[in-house]
Each structure stands twice: as structure tokens, then as C-alpha cells.
Amino acid sequence: MSKGFSRRGFLTGALGTVAVAGAGGALAAYEPSRSATARTVTAIPLRGTHQAGIATPAQDRLAFAAFDVTTKHRADIIQLLNAWTLAAERMTQGAPVGTVDGRDEHVPADTGEAIGLASSNLTITVGFGPSLFDNRFGLAARKPAALAPLPEFPGDELDPARSGGDICIQACADDPQVAFHAVRNLNRMAFGVLNMRWFQLGFGRTSSTSSAQQTPRNLLGFKDGTRNVVSEDTSAMQGHVWVGASSDQDWLQDGSFLITRRIRMTIESWDRDRIGDQEAVIGRTKVSGAPLTGTREHDTPDLAATGPDGLSVIPMDAHIRLAAPESNGGAKMLRRGYSFTDGADPLTGQLDAGLFFICFQSDPRAGFIPVQRKLAADALNEYIKHTSSGIFACPPGVAAGEYWGQQLFA
Amino acid sequence: MSKGFSRRGFLTGALGTVAVAGAGGALAAYEPSRSATARTVTAIPLRGTHQAGIATPAQDRLAFAAFDVTTKHRADIIQLLNAWTLAAERMTQGAPVGTVDGRDEHVPADTGEAIGLASSNLTITVGFGPSLFDNRFGLAARKPAALAPLPEFPGDELDPARSGGDICIQACADDPQVAFHAVRNLNRMAFGVLNMRWFQLGFGRTSSTSSAQQTPRNLLGFKDGTRNVVSEDTSAMQGHVWVGASSDQDWLQDGSFLITRRIRMTIESWDRDRIGDQEAVIGRTKVSGAPLTGTREHDTPDLAATGPDGLSVIPMDAHIRLAAPESNGGAKMLRRGYSFTDGADPLTGQLDAGLFFICFQSDPRAGFIPVQRKLAADALNEYIKHTSSGIFACPPGVAAGEYWGQQLFA
């Protein structure tokens, strides 16, 4: 669990009067308190070359929202992105969006449920969907060629109401209340400009994005993302994750393409499957996470190995074979997914649970799309179905004084 | 955040062979590992006079499920409760339910997603709903008089599909994946005996049950449960929480009545309200949590105080006035609620979020019911609606060799 300084550090005075400046106030006024327990400051800076929440270490909890634009005015969107950037910077540093109390007539600038909670490594990442680039806001000429709705894949059972969207927010933190608070407050600021289209809570990370992190387990009970791109691999980050100078759209350079897939697992069926079949479906040993051709988790899978029976040790339809860079012309993505549950399915009484898959890549036409096509033959398909889908172009990070997407709207 | 020993400590041998005994194995075989980082063991014992998960300190995360019995055979229920008790004891001590891998033909006895996670103060608490005591299983004569479906309250908008149930499980832990894992595995064991009726994830606790805990905030942004019964108050626990010797049903002595209410908050409306009105609705100052008649959170509200205008300082319809023991003939409950969100409301685009209220009491006829009737006049009703409801009788704790509810079925 991460630690961070407390939001309480920003609240001073009798009766809890908030002394910090409002949402437009100077960040220089921040002075994190050092409590008696001397908690380590682990807040992640919002500003930088790239947006935080991609290469930064994957936090434990997720709140993800997609929005439709309801305003007709481009200026409203720009104004909102300005306000969002300032608010997000405050929240990621553990501060409220603005003053909570004060005179009776004051409407709180922050909803308050994160007061007293640590900054919790909160990151907030913004992306723009293909539909934002239609004829409403004069952005059609700035649409990246790769930002197209995803093709239909075999077995898709997508719910349009929880797919797509003009704009998305990915909020990750080690405390779910901090992540929820971030989305709620940005949503609130968007009143009259955006309407929330869908929302997904993720309760446990299923990927590591740093070699310093332990590989987590997904709801299949297997370690997930063992071969994920890690941020320390700068070559892979430059080649496969960040949009480079050769992009057809300058504004997206140093950004990335984000794809979301809500993958429902029929865990009740999976849980009745014998261990030998589960391990053959994945291509790894369940407890250790080692490939079936190795003994340790990070052993490289030997896709050519055959057993005494002459058959492949890692079956031809095993998930890790079909998803491997070696099977996809070297295609790699940075995955950043989370386990979810949305309660019991009213029709079946089964848990509506699975993996909210998130990946980042420099070009989905060379990343997610060909790999997902390859996965049409995946033995795992017997136990999963994709129920929502989204694609978003995430602009680069913001420099001092900039707002999210300024390069796009300028 | 709590720490605990790792489930990894139970997994030994090459290729991760699980060395612990199966679900029926002896607990004496457990030997928690002491890792190099020497994490503190904080597992909470399952067995004792009372069930864990009531008076034990409220953990940060919740997974709650209610089930309908589908078998016709009383013996099946008894067998399941036996198996559940053993499995729950293992899980609360950080162990898997049973062997994960082994021979190819073996179906894993544990779903695996909590391997490597700390025990995280997991508690699992079981309750029996009124419907279990109908004529199906010969329990009608053992039904406590107080275990009746709750009366209708003004403003109820209950969804029957996510209300009620024959049996419930409350799993609380400081890691949500550990809580989810517990419910999932107990659900799995119940195949053919129970069917999950509804499930609720709670992402942040809204109550303290120990004076050593800081008071958390609910999604209204206010500190919640400041005047909650705490476990250190043994007099209140005996008088208001635990079922005593005068109960009409001996089997329930040392148990408690559990009530759940899924309280949706119209947070978008609340968030547009001015601070003076929010504080008048609750009766407390938002940031400090002090009653409007005091300066510090734990100051006792002065319900008689009037201002210069002659009006009550804590308004007549303020939430803390109407919920106060002083307004309800001394009625007290132990609250153990959690904030929830179930995503965006497809009709409105608003967040479907609020408080999953949980309380424990020795008799709901002297606890929740009269207080909830009093709250018909609550100013807060403008911003909330109750969307699900449940009542369950939680049997006492299990002694060595006993199973949950043994006193009821014996």
C-alpha cells in the first residue's frame, strides 16, 4: 500500500476552515504537512512530457469514465479542459479541488469525501474518442488515422451504452475512494458540457508497468501481464507505446492510444475446469506463473518446444502463444487492466465479473487490433466475452501553464 | 493499510506445488512464513463467542452477497455450512480454500486470485434471512420474532431483485480482492445448494467500530458514524448489539441482527447545494465534523441549544438530531456501512452511488425500525433513496469443531 501526505494538511483553522486557495489558486501555496507519523510523500506529478497514468507504476484501484459532449461550443470544451487540468493537478497532489466550506452561501468546490485520505499515487489520464472529431467542433482535420472505431471481432457481445465516448478519464490510485473522488469531481465540473456515458470501477490491478512491481493475478487466478512492457524498457516504450514524430498528427506526439475492453469472465465455468486444462488454456502453470516450458515466472516461453508425444508443450491455441510478440510480428502493448465486478447477473445469479482490459500503444493498427484478431483462435474464448469497447487518443503531458489537449485545440 | 502474512507462505515446492492439505485438512498444518520484510500478522480469528466482522475493527473494503436456497434438503444446507466454516477459517488466516494445482485432473479447490495477497484482516460473517424459516427446512419454530421483513418506510424505492435472501455473507477486508475472493469461493462451494440473489461491492468504509479508528467520510463528504457504538463500549455492545439471554430463540444468543439498506445518493443535486444548507441538513460542520453546537468532532450535540433568532442551532429536521439516541428512547445500533458505486445510471448519466448501510443490533424492533421511522422527517431525504433492503439473523460465533449456525440446525 502506498502512503502519501494527508489532505488534512491543507485544512487549517478553527472549525476546519479551508485555508487553501480556490480551484484557480496558485499551486505554490501548497505546503504538505508532515504528520507525527512522517508518512512518505508519493504524489505523482501531473505535468511532464507524457501524461501520468501510462508509464507510471500501475496503482491498485481504478475509476474509469467515458463522456459524451453535450455542448455545441468548442470554447466550452477548452474551458473545461483548462479547469480539469488545474483541478486534477490539485487532486493528484492530495489537495481538494477548492474550498469546501466558508460562508453559508458558498457551494463547496470539492465534494469532500477524500479529505483526510492520502494522495495515494493518484493519476488522472485524459483521452479523446473518434466521435469527438466529427463535424461538431472543427476537429475533423486533426483526427489521427489510427483513431477509428475498432473493427468487430469474433465473439464480441458489446453493449453500445457502455462503449465508446467522446472523452475519457482514467483515474488510478491505491485508495479507491481517492480514484472515485477524482472522477466524481471532474464529472461535476463538466455539468452542461459533458454527460457521463459509462463508468467502470476496477478493484484490483492485473498488470505491472514497472519491473519493480510483483505480477498480480486476474480473476482466472493466473498471474497476468508477466511479459508486459515495463516503463524501464525505454526502447519498447518509444517503439510501442508513445506516439512518435512520424505520427500523422503533430498534436498527438508523446501521447498514446488507449483501448478499453470490458471482458466478462464466465468464472463459474472456469472454476469447474480441471487444472491441467486451465494451464493448457493459458500456457502457464497456475501457482508459479511459469510458462509450461519453464520453471520460473519470467522464463521466456519456448513456443517451439514439443513434448514426448510430438505435440507443442505450449498448445497451439494457448493464450500466451497467440498473444506473444513472436506470434504477432513483434507487436507489443503496455497493459494496465483491472479486475471488476458489477454484482450478480440478475438472469443467472452468476457474478458479473472479469477483466477491464486497458492497453496503451503507439498505433492500435500495429498493437491491439492484429493481436485481438489473432486471439480469435484463443482457447480462452470459451470462458470470456467482450461486453464493452473503447478507443481514445491520449494527448501528451501538459507543461507548466498548459491544459490537457492544448495542442489539439490550439 | 493492514499488513498480514502472505498466502505465498502456504505454497511451497518446485513449480508451485501446493503443500497444504485440502479443504478438510487440519488447521494445525498451517505455518505462516516470515518473509524478509517481516510483515505483521494481523489475521482475525474466525472462531470465538461472537462472529468476527461485527465488533472487530471495520475494514476498508466490502463484498456482500445474499443467496436463495435452491436445494430441498436440509442436510445439504448443514453440509454446506460445515464446509463454509472450514473454508472461511482458512481464508481468514490467509490460506487458500484448498489445493490449487496438482495432477492434471484435479479441479482447483481455490480460485487462486488471492494467492500472494496478505490476509488483510479478512472477516466473513454469515446471517439467515426470514425466508429461510418458512416450511421448507423445518425451521419455522426456531424463527426469532424479531426476524420479520422490514416494514415499508416512506420514500422506499426498493428493488426486490436486490433485496432479501435466505442466507447472506458479509466479507470485509482491507484488500478488495481478498474480500471478493472470499465471496466467490463460498459461492462456488454452494453450487446446487444456493443461488446468488444479489451482490454488493463497497469501496470505502463509512463507519468506525473502534475508538482507535479515524472517522471516515461518506459520499456526502461528511464524517459518518461519529456517534457510532464502538466495540470498547462493552455496555452498549451488550445492551444494543449482541442478542442476550432473554431472546425468544436460544440459538441466537451472542448473535446479532444485521440490516442492509442500499441508499442511493443523488450526489449531483447534493453537490450543487450550498455549504450552509448541507451542514443544516446533517447538523454538523462539513470539514471538522463538529456538531453545529460544538467545535470538535466528538463534542456531544446540544439538541436543546437555540440561536439568537430563537431557532434550534441543530435544526429540527437535521439528520443527526433525528438519528440521535436522545430522539429515539436511547436506541443505538452498531453501523458498519460502505460507500458504493455501480457505475453510471443509463437513464440519466448520473453516478449510481451512495451508502450501502449495514447495522447490527440486538433487536431491530428497538433499533433500526423506530429510528428509520423517525427519519421520515429527515431533511436528508431530499438527497437519498433506499433501493434495496435486507434483514438477517447472524448466529453466534463458532467454537472449535462447530459450524456456522450449528445451534440453529442441531
Interface residues (C-beta under 8 A of the other chain):
Chain A: M1 L11 A14 L15 G16 T17 V18 R61 A65 V100 D101 G102 R103 D104 E105 H106 V107 P108 D110 T111 G112 E113 A114 I115 G116 A161 R162 D175 P176 Q177 F180 R184 N187 R188 F191 N195 M196 R197 W198 F199 Q200 L201 F203 G204 Q214 R217 N218 L219 L220 G221 F222 I267 E268 D271 R272 D273 R274 I275 G276 D277 Q278 E279 T285 K286 V287 S288 G289 A290 T295 S339 T341 D342 G343 A344 P346 G349 Q350 L351 A353
Chain B: M1 L11 A14 L15 G16 T17 V18 R61 A65 V100 D101 G102 R103 D104 E105 H106 V107 P108 D110 T111 G112 E113 A114 I115 G116 A161 R162 D175 P176 Q177 F180 R184 N187 R188 F191 N195 M196 R197 W198 F199 Q200 L201 F203 G204 Q214 R217 N218 L219 L220 G221 F222 I267 E268 D271 R272 D273 R274 I275 G276 D277 Q278 E279 T285 K286 V287 S288 G289 A290 T295 S339 T341 D342 G343 A344 P346 G349 Q350 L351 A353
